Amino acid sequence: MNGPDPGLARCRTGTAYHWPVRIDLHVHSSASDGTDPPAEVVRRARERGVDMVALTDHDTAFGHDEARRAAPPGLAVIPGMELSCLLNGQSVHMLAYLFDPGHPGLAAECGKIRGDRVRRARAMVERLAELGAGVTWDQVTAIAGGGVVGRPHIARALADAGVITEPAKAFTAEWIGDGGRAFVDRYAPSPARAAGLIRDAGGVSVLAHPRSGGYQVADEVIASLAAAGLTGVEVHHPDHGEAQRARLTALAADLGLVVTGGSDDHGRLTGHRIGCETTAPDAWERLAARAAGTVTAYGGQD
C-alpha cells in the first residue's frame, strides 16, 4: 500500500490503532437518557468490537469520569456531549468532542439547558396528570436515576404506567410529541451559538443526524453553520437512508466538513446497537486535528 495506512487512528494520546478500526462517535448512557451506566456502556462497546467510542450524553459530561475509570483495555473513550439546540422552534442536536467541560461559557450554557429541562419536564408531568395519564414526578425522576431529565424518561414512565405500549408511542400529538397535548417548550441555544461555545471550549462540533425525523436541517442551514465554525456533519446514522447519506456526503465535501458516524445508542431503548454505525479513522483524525484545546481521549492501551 502506498502512503499512510488509511486505517491508522490516533486518539491524541499517542496510542495507535491499525486497520480495522471501529469508531462510534455517538453513544448515550444513564447520565442522560440511555438505560445503562457509563461503565456498562464502555464495557459493551469493547465487547462489540469497538476500538474508540464517544460518550455523548445530552447537555452533560457527568458520565465521563465513570467511563474513564471503567474503560477496558483496547478501548479509547472520547469525551463528548450532545447539546440541545433550537432553530426556529425546531429541535436540533449538536455533538461536541474534545472540549473543556469546565470552560465557563459552555458550562454555564449546559447548566441553563439542564435547569430548564427540569422545569419543562415538571410542566409536562402536570399536563399529563390533567389528562389522566397517571404519571408522577417521582416516577420520572426514578427512571432518570440522577441523570439529565428529558422526554424519553417521561415516555418510559408512560409505558410503565400502561398508558402506551412502548416509549416511542409517547412522541405523538396525543402525548408529548412536538405540539402535543402535554408538550411544553424549552430553552436551548441556536446551533450557531452552540458551535461557537464548543469552539471557545477548545472542542469541535458535529451536526447530529440532520435527516432524522423531527431534526431535519436544510442544506442551506448546514452551509451557514459551516461558515459559523461547524466542524462536521453526522452522515452515518441509523435513521439515514442511502440517498440521504450520499447527499450529505456530497454537501460535506463542498463545505469542507468532516463526515462522521455513530450508533446513537441508548441502551435497551435502541436495542443495544453500539457499533452499528461508525466513523472512518481518517475522518476522526481530521476532526481531532481541528480541536484547539488540550483535552484528549483516554484509555486504549492493551
C-alpha positions as CSV (number, residue, x, y, z in Angstrom):
1,M,0.0,0.0,0.0
2,N,1.3,3.4,-0.9
3,G,1.1,6.3,1.6
4,P,-0.1,6.2,5.2
5,D,-2.3,3.3,6.3
6,P,-5.9,4.6,6.0
7,G,-6.8,2.5,9.0
8,L,-4.4,4.2,11.3
9,A,-6.1,6.3,14.0
10,R,-4.6,8.2,16.9
11,C,-6.5,9.3,20.0
12,R,-4.5,12.4,20.7
13,T,-2.8,10.3,23.3
14,G,-0.1,8.8,21.2
15,T,-2.0,5.4,21.2
16,A,-2.1,4.0,17.6
17,Y,-4.7,1.6,16.2
18,H,-4.3,-0.3,13.0
19,W,-6.8,-1.5,10.5
20,P,-9.6,-2.4,11.0
21,V,-10.5,0.3,13.5
22,R,-14.1,0.8,14.6
23,I,-15.0,4.2,15.9
24,D,-18.5,5.0,17.2
25,L,-18.9,8.8,17.9
26,H,-22.5,8.9,19.3
27,V,-23.4,6.9,22.4
28,H,-25.6,7.7,25.4
29,S,-25.6,6.4,29.0
30,S,-27.8,6.8,32.0
31,A,-26.1,10.2,32.7
32,S,-28.8,11.4,30.3
33,D,-31.4,9.3,28.5
34,G,-29.6,6.0,27.9
35,T,-30.6,2.9,30.0
36,D,-27.1,1.8,31.0
37,P,-24.5,3.4,33.3
38,P,-21.3,4.7,31.7
39,A,-19.2,1.8,32.9
40,E,-21.6,-0.7,31.3
41,V,-21.6,1.4,28.1
42,V,-17.8,1.2,27.7
43,R,-17.8,-2.5,28.6
44,R,-20.4,-3.2,26.0
45,A,-18.6,-1.1,23.4
46,R,-15.5,-3.2,23.7
47,E,-17.5,-6.4,23.7
48,R,-19.0,-5.3,20.4
49,G,-15.5,-4.8,18.8
50,V,-15.4,-1.0,19.0
51,D,-12.0,0.5,19.4
52,M,-12.9,4.1,20.1
53,V,-16.2,5.3,21.5
54,A,-17.5,8.8,22.3
55,L,-19.8,9.2,25.3
56,T,-22.2,11.9,24.1
57,D,-24.9,12.4,26.8
58,H,-27.3,15.2,26.4
59,D,-26.1,18.5,27.8
60,T,-23.7,16.9,30.3
61,A,-20.3,15.5,30.8
62,F,-21.2,13.9,34.1
63,G,-20.6,10.4,32.9
64,H,-17.0,11.0,31.7
65,D,-15.2,10.2,35.0
66,E,-17.0,6.8,35.4
67,A,-16.3,5.9,31.7
68,R,-12.7,6.8,32.2
69,R,-12.3,4.6,35.2
70,A,-14.1,1.7,33.6
71,A,-12.6,1.8,30.1
72,P,-11.4,-1.7,29.3
73,P,-8.1,-2.5,27.7
74,G,-8.1,-1.8,24.0
75,L,-10.9,0.8,24.1
76,A,-10.2,4.6,23.8
77,V,-13.0,6.7,25.2
78,I,-13.6,10.1,23.6
79,P,-15.0,12.9,25.8
80,G,-18.2,14.1,24.1
81,M,-21.6,15.6,24.6
82,E,-24.8,16.2,22.6
83,L,-26.0,19.8,23.0
84,S,-29.8,20.5,22.7
85,C,-30.4,23.4,20.3
86,L,-33.4,25.2,18.8
87,L,-33.7,26.6,15.3
88,N,-37.0,28.4,14.5
89,G,-38.7,26.4,17.2
90,Q,-37.4,23.0,15.9
91,S,-35.1,20.8,17.9
92,V,-31.5,20.5,16.5
93,H,-28.8,18.5,18.2
94,M,-25.1,19.4,18.1
95,L,-22.4,16.8,19.0
96,A,-19.3,18.1,20.7
97,Y,-15.9,16.4,21.2
98,L,-12.6,17.1,23.0
99,F,-13.9,20.2,24.7
100,D,-13.1,21.5,28.2
101,P,-16.2,20.7,30.3
102,G,-15.1,23.4,32.8
103,H,-15.0,26.2,30.3
104,P,-17.1,28.9,31.9
105,G,-19.2,29.8,28.8
106,L,-20.0,26.2,27.9
107,A,-20.5,25.0,31.4
108,A,-22.9,27.9,32.1
109,E,-24.9,27.2,29.0
110,C,-25.2,23.5,29.8
111,G,-26.4,24.3,33.3
112,K,-29.0,26.6,31.9
113,I,-30.2,24.0,29.5
114,R,-30.4,21.3,32.2
115,G,-32.2,23.6,34.6
116,D,-34.9,24.4,32.0
117,R,-35.2,20.7,31.2
118,V,-36.3,20.1,34.8
119,R,-38.8,23.0,34.6
120,R,-40.2,21.6,31.3
121,A,-40.4,18.0,32.4
122,R,-42.3,19.0,35.6
123,A,-44.7,21.0,33.5
124,M,-45.3,18.1,31.1
125,V,-45.9,15.7,34.0
126,E,-48.5,18.2,35.3
127,R,-50.2,18.3,32.0
128,L,-50.2,14.5,31.8
129,A,-51.9,14.4,35.2
130,E,-54.6,16.7,34.0
131,L,-55.1,14.3,31.0
132,G,-55.5,11.4,33.4
133,A,-52.3,9.7,32.4
134,G,-51.3,8.8,36.0
135,V,-47.6,9.6,35.7
136,T,-45.9,11.3,38.7
137,W,-42.7,13.3,39.0
138,D,-41.3,10.8,41.4
139,Q,-41.7,8.1,38.7
140,V,-39.9,10.2,36.1
141,T,-37.0,11.1,38.4
142,A,-36.7,7.4,39.5
143,I,-36.3,6.4,35.9
144,A,-33.8,9.2,35.2
145,G,-31.8,7.9,38.2
146,G,-29.9,11.2,38.7
147,G,-29.3,11.7,35.0
148,V,-30.4,14.7,33.0
149,V,-34.2,14.6,32.8
150,G,-35.7,14.5,29.3
151,R,-38.8,13.5,27.4
152,P,-37.5,9.9,27.0
153,H,-37.8,9.4,30.8
154,I,-41.4,10.7,30.7
155,A,-42.1,8.4,27.7
156,R,-40.8,5.4,29.7
157,A,-43.0,6.4,32.7
158,L,-46.0,6.5,30.4
159,A,-45.1,3.0,29.1
160,D,-44.5,1.7,32.6
161,A,-47.9,3.0,33.6
162,G,-49.6,1.2,30.8
163,V,-50.8,4.4,29.1
164,I,-48.9,3.4,25.9
165,T,-47.4,0.1,24.8
166,E,-43.9,1.4,24.2
167,P,-42.0,4.6,24.9
168,A,-41.8,5.6,21.2
169,K,-45.6,6.0,21.2
170,A,-45.3,8.9,23.6
171,F,-43.9,11.2,20.9
172,T,-47.2,11.9,19.2
173,A,-49.7,14.7,19.1
174,E,-51.7,12.8,21.7
175,W,-49.0,12.9,24.3
176,I,-45.5,14.6,24.4
177,G,-44.6,14.9,20.7
178,D,-43.8,18.4,19.4
179,G,-47.0,20.4,19.7
180,G,-48.8,17.5,21.5
181,R,-51.4,17.8,24.3
182,A,-48.8,17.6,27.0
183,F,-45.9,19.2,25.2
184,V,-44.0,22.1,26.8
185,D,-41.4,24.1,25.0
186,R,-37.9,24.7,26.5
187,Y,-34.8,26.9,26.4
188,A,-32.0,25.9,24.1
189,P,-29.3,27.9,22.2
190,S,-29.2,28.2,18.5
191,P,-26.9,25.7,16.7
192,A,-24.6,28.5,15.7
193,R,-24.2,29.6,19.3
194,A,-23.6,26.0,20.4
195,A,-20.9,25.6,17.8
196,G,-19.3,28.8,18.9
197,L,-19.3,27.7,22.6
198,I,-17.8,24.4,21.7
199,R,-15.1,26.1,19.7
200,D,-14.4,28.5,22.6
201,A,-14.0,25.5,24.9
202,G,-11.3,24.1,22.6
203,G,-13.6,21.4,21.1
204,V,-15.0,20.5,17.7
205,S,-18.7,20.4,16.7
206,V,-20.7,18.0,14.5
207,L,-24.3,18.4,13.5
208,A,-26.2,15.3,14.7
209,H,-28.5,13.3,12.4
210,P,-29.7,16.2,10.2
211,R,-32.1,13.9,8.2
212,S,-33.6,12.2,11.2
213,G,-37.4,12.7,11.7
214,G,-38.1,15.8,13.7
215,Y,-34.5,17.0,13.5
216,Q,-34.1,17.8,9.8
217,V,-31.8,20.6,8.9
218,A,-31.9,22.1,5.4
219,D,-28.7,22.2,3.2
220,E,-28.6,26.0,3.3
221,V,-28.7,26.0,7.1
222,I,-25.8,23.5,7.2
223,A,-23.9,25.8,4.9
224,S,-24.5,28.7,7.2
225,L,-23.3,26.7,10.2
226,A,-20.2,25.6,8.3
227,A,-19.5,29.3,7.8
228,A,-20.0,29.9,11.5
229,G,-17.5,27.3,12.6
230,L,-19.2,23.9,12.4
231,T,-16.6,21.1,12.0
232,G,-18.5,18.1,10.8
233,V,-21.8,16.5,10.0
234,E,-23.1,13.1,11.1
235,V,-23.9,11.2,7.9
236,H,-23.8,7.6,9.0
237,H,-26.7,7.3,11.4
238,P,-29.4,4.6,11.8
239,D,-32.1,7.0,10.7
240,H,-30.4,8.0,7.5
241,G,-31.2,6.2,4.2
242,E,-28.6,5.6,1.5
243,A,-29.8,8.5,-0.7
244,Q,-29.7,10.9,2.3
245,R,-26.1,9.7,3.1
246,A,-25.0,10.3,-0.4
247,R,-26.4,13.8,-0.5
248,L,-25.0,14.7,2.9
249,T,-21.6,13.3,1.9
250,A,-21.5,15.5,-1.2
251,L,-22.6,18.5,0.8
252,A,-19.9,17.9,3.4
253,A,-17.3,17.7,0.7
254,D,-18.5,21.0,-0.8
255,L,-18.4,22.7,2.6
256,G,-15.2,21.2,3.9
257,L,-17.0,19.4,6.7
258,V,-15.8,16.1,8.3
259,V,-18.2,13.2,7.7
260,T,-18.8,11.2,10.9
261,G,-21.0,8.3,12.0
262,G,-22.4,6.8,15.2
263,S,-24.9,4.4,16.5
264,D,-26.9,6.9,18.7
265,D,-27.2,4.0,21.1
266,H,-29.5,4.5,24.1
267,G,-29.0,1.0,25.5
268,R,-32.2,-1.1,25.9
269,L,-34.3,1.6,24.2
270,T,-32.5,1.2,20.9
271,G,-31.6,-2.5,21.1
272,H,-28.0,-2.1,22.4
273,R,-26.7,-1.2,18.9
274,I,-23.3,0.3,19.7
275,G,-21.0,-0.1,16.7
276,C,-23.8,-0.4,14.1
277,E,-22.6,2.9,12.5
278,T,-19.1,4.1,12.6
279,T,-16.7,6.9,11.6
280,A,-13.8,6.3,9.3
281,P,-10.4,6.5,11.1
282,D,-9.1,9.2,8.7
283,A,-12.3,11.3,9.4
284,W,-11.6,11.1,13.1
285,E,-8.0,12.2,12.5
286,R,-9.3,15.2,10.6
287,L,-11.8,16.0,13.3
288,A,-9.4,15.7,16.2
289,A,-6.8,17.8,14.4
290,R,-9.2,20.7,14.4
291,A,-9.6,20.7,18.2
292,A,-7.8,23.7,19.7
293,G,-7.7,22.6,23.3
294,T,-5.7,20.1,25.4
295,V,-8.5,17.6,26.2
296,T,-7.7,14.1,24.8
297,A,-9.3,10.7,24.5
298,Y,-8.3,8.3,27.3
299,G,-7.6,4.6,27.6
300,G,-6.7,2.5,24.6
301,Q,-3.8,0.5,26.0
302,D,-3.9,-3.3,25.7
